[in-house]
């Protein structure tokens, strides 16, 4: 399958999951709101406490419904959005490096067969034990690609976009949308690793797009959550269109880091 078709297929798969999560959030929210309305009117709902084996009283149901929607449901769906962003970015990196393995290392000079004198920050390093069972060059390349993808998952979204831009030059998303996605991922990390308490990691990762101060609690209200859905969908579709355009055109030469503005007669 051509690279452009692979990119479209990946985007479609991730967008389906995004839409499914949005529908699940909206429908589940509506279902619990209906439970709230019935409870307020005193109608039995039939939800049983698993410990007491008794039907939950209306007052208890109303309180639980509010918490389930505004906290548990919103936060769980919000966590999924960051996973969808990661699936898209890592999938795109994997597809591109598989098609163009020379982009694994932008410092490699094909004319000399050696690396240019640059920092080794992007050199792919794989333990020998992982290579011994690989039988041919294609399997080795695949292993190197997966090593890059694995390492990228531990980096911040701004580093993801920088990595992609240096290889595909998509020109999107713009700085504002990148900042919002960085804030989204930073808030998710606080929920996942710090019980929702804002810390210095969030401040650093979110940058100018931060919505909280240190010590605040992350709160995923509905307008923000729906905005995140729309943002993620727009970014994926925009990046997919740009990536397909790049993949369908001629392969442009890639400039190694720090060499774009060097004079032609500079010493390599």
C-alpha positions as a Markdown table, in Angstrom:
| # | Residue | x | y | z |
|---|---|---|---|---|
| 1 | Unk | 0.0 | 0.0 | 0.0 |
| 2 | Unk | 1.4 | 3.5 | -0.9 |
| 3 | Unk | 2.5 | 5.6 | 2.0 |
| 4 | Unk | -0.2 | 8.2 | 1.3 |
| 5 | Unk | -2.9 | 5.5 | 1.7 |
| 6 | Unk | -1.3 | 4.2 | 4.9 |
| 7 | Unk | -1.4 | 7.7 | 6.3 |
| 8 | Unk | -5.1 | 8.1 | 5.4 |
| 9 | Unk | -5.9 | 4.7 | 6.9 |
| 10 | Unk | -4.1 | 5.6 | 10.1 |
| 11 | Unk | -5.9 | 8.9 | 10.4 |
| 12 | Unk | -9.3 | 7.3 | 9.7 |
| 13 | Unk | -8.7 | 4.6 | 12.4 |
| 14 | Unk | -7.7 | 7.2 | 15.1 |
| 15 | Unk | -10.6 | 9.5 | 14.1 |
| 16 | Unk | -13.1 | 6.7 | 14.5 |
| 17 | Unk | -11.8 | 6.1 | 18.0 |
| 18 | Unk | -12.1 | 9.8 | 18.8 |
| 19 | Unk | -15.7 | 9.9 | 17.5 |
| 20 | Unk | -16.6 | 6.8 | 19.4 |
| 21 | Unk | -15.3 | 8.3 | 22.6 |
| 22 | Unk | -17.2 | 11.5 | 22.0 |
| 23 | Unk | -20.4 | 9.6 | 21.4 |
| 24 | Unk | -19.8 | 7.5 | 24.5 |
| 25 | Unk | -19.3 | 10.6 | 26.6 |
| 26 | Unk | -22.4 | 12.4 | 25.3 |
| 27 | Unk | -24.7 | 9.3 | 25.5 |
| 28 | Unk | -23.4 | 8.2 | 28.9 |
| 29 | Unk | -23.8 | 11.8 | 30.2 |
| 30 | Unk | -27.4 | 11.9 | 28.9 |
| 31 | Unk | -28.2 | 8.5 | 30.5 |
| 32 | Unk | -27.0 | 9.6 | 33.9 |
| 33 | Unk | -28.8 | 12.9 | 33.5 |
| 34 | Unk | -32.0 | 10.9 | 32.9 |
| 35 | Unk | -31.3 | 8.9 | 36.1 |
| 36 | Unk | -30.9 | 12.3 | 37.9 |
| 37 | Unk | -34.3 | 13.5 | 36.6 |
| 38 | Unk | -36.0 | 10.3 | 37.6 |
| 39 | Unk | -34.4 | 10.3 | 41.1 |
| 40 | Unk | -35.6 | 13.9 | 41.7 |
| 41 | Unk | -39.1 | 12.9 | 40.9 |
| 42 | Unk | -38.9 | 9.9 | 43.2 |
| 43 | Unk | -39.2 | 7.3 | 40.6 |
| 44 | Unk | -37.4 | 3.9 | 41.2 |
| 45 | Unk | -34.5 | 3.4 | 38.9 |
| 46 | Unk | -33.5 | -0.1 | 39.9 |
| 47 | Unk | -29.8 | 0.5 | 40.5 |
| 48 | Unk | -28.8 | -1.8 | 43.4 |
| 49 | Unk | -25.9 | -1.3 | 45.9 |
| 50 | Unk | -23.7 | -4.4 | 45.5 |
| 51 | Unk | -22.8 | -4.4 | 49.2 |
| 52 | Unk | -26.2 | -3.9 | 50.8 |
| 53 | Unk | -28.2 | -5.5 | 48.0 |
| 54 | Unk | -30.7 | -2.7 | 48.4 |
| 55 | Unk | -31.9 | -0.2 | 45.7 |
| 56 | Unk | -30.0 | 3.0 | 46.0 |
| 57 | Unk | -32.2 | 5.8 | 47.4 |
| 58 | Unk | -33.1 | 8.7 | 45.1 |
| 59 | Unk | -31.0 | 11.2 | 47.1 |
| 60 | Unk | -27.9 | 9.0 | 46.8 |
| 61 | Unk | -28.5 | 8.4 | 43.1 |
| 62 | Unk | -28.7 | 12.1 | 42.4 |
| 63 | Unk | -25.4 | 12.8 | 44.2 |
| 64 | Unk | -23.6 | 9.8 | 42.5 |
| 65 | Unk | -24.9 | 10.8 | 39.1 |
| 66 | Unk | -23.4 | 14.2 | 39.3 |
| 67 | Unk | -20.0 | 12.9 | 40.4 |
| 68 | Unk | -20.0 | 10.1 | 37.8 |
| 69 | Unk | -20.6 | 12.6 | 35.0 |
| 70 | Unk | -18.5 | 15.5 | 36.0 |
| 71 | Unk | -15.5 | 13.6 | 37.5 |
| 72 | Unk | -15.2 | 9.9 | 36.6 |
| 73 | Unk | -16.7 | 10.0 | 33.1 |
| 74 | Unk | -15.0 | 13.3 | 32.1 |
| 75 | Unk | -11.6 | 12.3 | 33.4 |
| 76 | Unk | -11.6 | 8.9 | 31.9 |
| 77 | Unk | -12.6 | 10.2 | 28.5 |
| 78 | Unk | -10.0 | 13.0 | 28.8 |
| 79 | Unk | -7.3 | 10.4 | 29.4 |
| 80 | Unk | -8.3 | 8.6 | 26.2 |
| 81 | Unk | -7.8 | 11.8 | 24.2 |
| 82 | Unk | -4.1 | 11.9 | 25.0 |
| 83 | Unk | -3.9 | 8.2 | 24.0 |
| 84 | Unk | -5.5 | 9.0 | 20.6 |
| 85 | Unk | -3.0 | 11.9 | 20.1 |
| 86 | Unk | -0.1 | 9.6 | 20.9 |
| 87 | Unk | -1.5 | 6.8 | 18.6 |
| 88 | Unk | -1.7 | 9.3 | 15.7 |
| 89 | Unk | 1.7 | 10.9 | 16.2 |
| 90 | Unk | 3.6 | 7.6 | 16.8 |
| 91 | Unk | 1.8 | 5.9 | 14.0 |
| 92 | Unk | 2.8 | 8.7 | 11.6 |
| 93 | Unk | 6.4 | 8.6 | 12.7 |
| 94 | Unk | 6.4 | 4.8 | 12.3 |
| 95 | Unk | 4.9 | 5.0 | 8.8 |
| 96 | Unk | 7.3 | 7.7 | 7.7 |
| 97 | Unk | 10.5 | 6.0 | 9.0 |
| 98 | Unk | 9.5 | 2.7 | 7.6 |
| 99 | Unk | 9.1 | 4.3 | 4.1 |
| 100 | Unk | 12.2 | 6.4 | 4.5 |
| 101 | Unk | 14.6 | 4.7 | 6.9 |
| 102 | Unk | 17.4 | 7.2 | 6.0 |
| 103 | Unk | 15.4 | 9.7 | 8.1 |
| 104 | Unk | 16.2 | 7.7 | 11.2 |
| 105 | Unk | 19.3 | 9.8 | 11.4 |
| 106 | Unk | 19.4 | 13.2 | 9.7 |
| 107 | Unk | 23.1 | 13.5 | 10.5 |
| 108 | Unk | 24.0 | 10.6 | 8.3 |
| 109 | Unk | 25.8 | 11.6 | 5.1 |
| 110 | Unk | 25.1 | 9.1 | 2.3 |
| 111 | Unk | 27.9 | 10.5 | 0.2 |
| 112 | Unk | 30.5 | 9.5 | 2.8 |
| 113 | Unk | 28.7 | 6.7 | 4.6 |
| 114 | Unk | 29.5 | 8.4 | 7.9 |
| 115 | Unk | 27.8 | 10.7 | 10.4 |
| 116 | Unk | 28.5 | 14.4 | 10.2 |
| 117 | Unk | 30.1 | 16.0 | 13.2 |
| 118 | Unk | 27.0 | 16.7 | 15.2 |
| 119 | Unk | 25.7 | 15.9 | 18.7 |
| 120 | Unk | 24.5 | 12.3 | 19.0 |
| 121 | Unk | 21.1 | 13.2 | 20.4 |
| 122 | Unk | 19.1 | 11.5 | 17.5 |
| 123 | Unk | 21.4 | 8.5 | 16.9 |
| 124 | Unk | 19.4 | 5.3 | 17.3 |
| 125 | Unk | 21.0 | 3.0 | 19.8 |
| 126 | Unk | 19.8 | -0.6 | 20.2 |
| 127 | Unk | 21.4 | -3.2 | 22.5 |
| 128 | Unk | 23.1 | -6.0 | 20.7 |
| 129 | Unk | 20.9 | -8.5 | 22.4 |
| 130 | Unk | 17.9 | -7.1 | 20.5 |
| 131 | Unk | 19.6 | -7.4 | 17.2 |
| 132 | Unk | 21.0 | -10.9 | 17.4 |
| 133 | Unk | 17.6 | -12.6 | 16.6 |
| 134 | Unk | 16.9 | -10.3 | 13.6 |
| 135 | Unk | 17.6 | -12.2 | 10.4 |
| 136 | Unk | 17.9 | -9.5 | 7.7 |
| 137 | Unk | 18.3 | -5.8 | 7.1 |
| 138 | Unk | 14.6 | -5.1 | 6.9 |
| 139 | Unk | 14.0 | -6.6 | 10.3 |
| 140 | Unk | 16.9 | -4.6 | 11.7 |
| 141 | Unk | 15.4 | -1.4 | 10.2 |
| 142 | Unk | 12.0 | -2.3 | 11.7 |
| 143 | Unk | 13.6 | -2.8 | 15.1 |
| 144 | Unk | 15.3 | 0.6 | 14.8 |
| 145 | Unk | 12.0 | 2.2 | 13.9 |
| 146 | Unk | 10.3 | 0.7 | 16.9 |
| 147 | Unk | 13.1 | 1.8 | 19.2 |
| 148 | Unk | 12.6 | 5.4 | 18.0 |
| 149 | Unk | 8.9 | 5.2 | 18.5 |
| 150 | Unk | 9.3 | 3.8 | 21.9 |
| 151 | Unk | 11.7 | 6.5 | 22.9 |
| 152 | Unk | 9.4 | 9.2 | 21.5 |
| 153 | Unk | 6.5 | 8.1 | 23.7 |
| 154 | Unk | 8.4 | 9.3 | 26.7 |
| 155 | Unk | 9.0 | 12.8 | 25.3 |
| 156 | Unk | 6.7 | 15.8 | 25.4 |
| 157 | Unk | 4.3 | 16.6 | 22.5 |
| 158 | Unk | 6.3 | 19.7 | 21.5 |
| 159 | Unk | 9.2 | 17.3 | 20.9 |
| 160 | Unk | 7.0 | 15.1 | 18.9 |
| 161 | Unk | 6.0 | 17.9 | 16.6 |
| 162 | Unk | 9.6 | 19.1 | 16.3 |
| 163 | Unk | 10.7 | 15.5 | 15.3 |
| 164 | Unk | 8.0 | 15.3 | 12.6 |
| 165 | Unk | 8.6 | 18.8 | 11.3 |
| 166 | Unk | 12.3 | 18.1 | 10.7 |
| 167 | Unk | 11.4 | 15.2 | 8.5 |
| 168 | Unk | 8.1 | 16.0 | 6.8 |
| 169 | Unk | 7.9 | 19.8 | 7.1 |
| 170 | Unk | 4.2 | 19.8 | 7.3 |
| 171 | Unk | 3.8 | 23.4 | 8.4 |
| 172 | Unk | 1.0 | 22.3 | 10.9 |
| 173 | Unk | -0.4 | 22.4 | 13.4 |
| 174 | Unk | 0.3 | 26.1 | 14.2 |
| 175 | Unk | 2.0 | 27.2 | 17.4 |
| 176 | Unk | -1.3 | 27.9 | 19.2 |
| 177 | Unk | -2.7 | 24.5 | 18.6 |
| 178 | Unk | 0.5 | 22.8 | 19.5 |
| 179 | Unk | 0.5 | 24.7 | 22.8 |
| 180 | Unk | -3.1 | 23.6 | 23.5 |
| 181 | Unk | -2.2 | 20.0 | 22.9 |
| 182 | Unk | 0.8 | 20.2 | 25.1 |
| 183 | Unk | -1.4 | 21.6 | 27.9 |
| 184 | Unk | -3.9 | 18.8 | 27.3 |
| 185 | Unk | -1.2 | 16.2 | 27.7 |
| 186 | Unk | 0.3 | 17.9 | 30.7 |
| 187 | Unk | -3.1 | 17.9 | 32.4 |
| 188 | Unk | -3.6 | 14.3 | 31.6 |
| 189 | Unk | -0.2 | 13.5 | 33.1 |
| 190 | Unk | -1.2 | 15.2 | 36.4 |
| 191 | Unk | -4.4 | 13.2 | 36.5 |
| 192 | Unk | -2.5 | 10.0 | 35.8 |
| 193 | Unk | 0.6 | 10.5 | 38.0 |
| 194 | Unk | -0.1 | 13.2 | 40.6 |
| 195 | Unk | -3.8 | 12.6 | 41.6 |
| 196 | Unk | -4.8 | 15.7 | 39.6 |
| 197 | Unk | -2.7 | 18.1 | 41.6 |
| 198 | Unk | -0.9 | 20.7 | 39.5 |
| 199 | Unk | 2.9 | 20.6 | 39.9 |
| 200 | Unk | 5.9 | 22.1 | 38.3 |
| 201 | Unk | 6.0 | 19.4 | 35.7 |
| 202 | Unk | 2.6 | 20.6 | 34.5 |
| 203 | Unk | 3.8 | 24.3 | 34.5 |
| 204 | Unk | 6.8 | 23.3 | 32.4 |
| 205 | Unk | 5.0 | 21.1 | 30.0 |
| 206 | Unk | 2.0 | 23.4 | 29.5 |
| 207 | Unk | 4.0 | 26.6 | 29.0 |
| 208 | Unk | 2.0 | 29.7 | 28.1 |
| 209 | Unk | -1.1 | 27.6 | 27.5 |
| 210 | Unk | -1.4 | 26.5 | 31.1 |
| 211 | Unk | -4.8 | 26.8 | 32.7 |
| 212 | Unk | -3.8 | 26.2 | 36.3 |
| 213 | Unk | -1.4 | 27.4 | 39.0 |
| 214 | Unk | 0.7 | 25.1 | 41.1 |
| 215 | Unk | -1.4 | 23.3 | 43.8 |
| 216 | Unk | -4.7 | 23.6 | 41.8 |
| 217 | Unk | -6.7 | 20.5 | 41.0 |
| 218 | Unk | -7.3 | 19.5 | 37.4 |
| 219 | Unk | -11.0 | 19.9 | 36.6 |
| 220 | Unk | -12.3 | 18.7 | 33.2 |
| 221 | Unk | -15.5 | 20.6 | 32.6 |
| 222 | Unk | -17.7 | 19.8 | 29.6 |
| 223 | Unk | -16.8 | 22.9 | 27.4 |
| 224 | Unk | -13.1 | 22.2 | 27.8 |
| 225 | Unk | -13.6 | 18.5 | 27.1 |
| 226 | Unk | -15.6 | 19.1 | 23.9 |
| 227 | Unk | -13.1 | 21.7 | 22.8 |
| 228 | Unk | -10.3 | 19.1 | 23.2 |
| 229 | Unk | -12.3 | 16.7 | 21.0 |
| 230 | Unk | -12.7 | 19.3 | 18.3 |
| 231 | Unk | -9.0 | 20.4 | 18.5 |
| 232 | Unk | -7.8 | 16.8 | 18.3 |
| 233 | Unk | -9.9 | 16.0 | 15.3 |
| 234 | Unk | -9.0 | 19.2 | 13.4 |
| 235 | Unk | -5.3 | 18.6 | 14.1 |
| 236 | Unk | -5.3 | 15.0 | 12.9 |
| 237 | Unk | -7.2 | 15.9 | 9.7 |
| 238 | Unk | -5.0 | 18.8 | 9.0 |
| 239 | Unk | -1.8 | 16.9 | 9.6 |
| 240 | Unk | -3.1 | 13.9 | 7.6 |
| 241 | Unk | -3.8 | 16.1 | 4.5 |
| 242 | Unk | -0.4 | 17.7 | 4.8 |
| 243 | Unk | 1.4 | 14.4 | 5.2 |
| 244 | Unk | -0.4 | 12.9 | 2.3 |
| 245 | Unk | 0.6 | 15.8 | 0.2 |
| 246 | Unk | 4.3 | 15.5 | 1.2 |
| 247 | Unk | 4.2 | 11.7 | 0.7 |
| 248 | Unk | 2.7 | 12.0 | -2.7 |
| 249 | Unk | 5.3 | 14.5 | -4.0 |
| 250 | Unk | 9.0 | 14.1 | -4.6 |
| 251 | Unk | 11.2 | 13.2 | -1.7 |
| 252 | Unk | 12.9 | 16.4 | -0.7 |
| 253 | Unk | 16.5 | 16.4 | 0.6 |
| 254 | Unk | 16.7 | 16.5 | 4.4 |
| 255 | Unk | 19.1 | 18.9 | 6.1 |
| 256 | Unk | 20.7 | 17.8 | 9.3 |
| 257 | Unk | 20.3 | 19.8 | 12.4 |
| 258 | Unk | 22.4 | 23.0 | 12.5 |
| 259 | Unk | 23.4 | 22.9 | 8.8 |
| 260 | Unk | 20.5 | 24.8 | 7.2 |
| 261 | Unk | 22.2 | 28.1 | 7.5 |
| 262 | Unk | 25.8 | 27.1 | 7.0 |
| 263 | Unk | 27.8 | 28.4 | 4.1 |
| 264 | Unk | 28.6 | 26.0 | 1.3 |
| 265 | Unk | 32.3 | 26.2 | 1.9 |
| 266 | Unk | 32.0 | 25.5 | 5.6 |
| 267 | Unk | 34.0 | 22.6 | 7.0 |
| 268 | Unk | 31.6 | 19.6 | 7.6 |
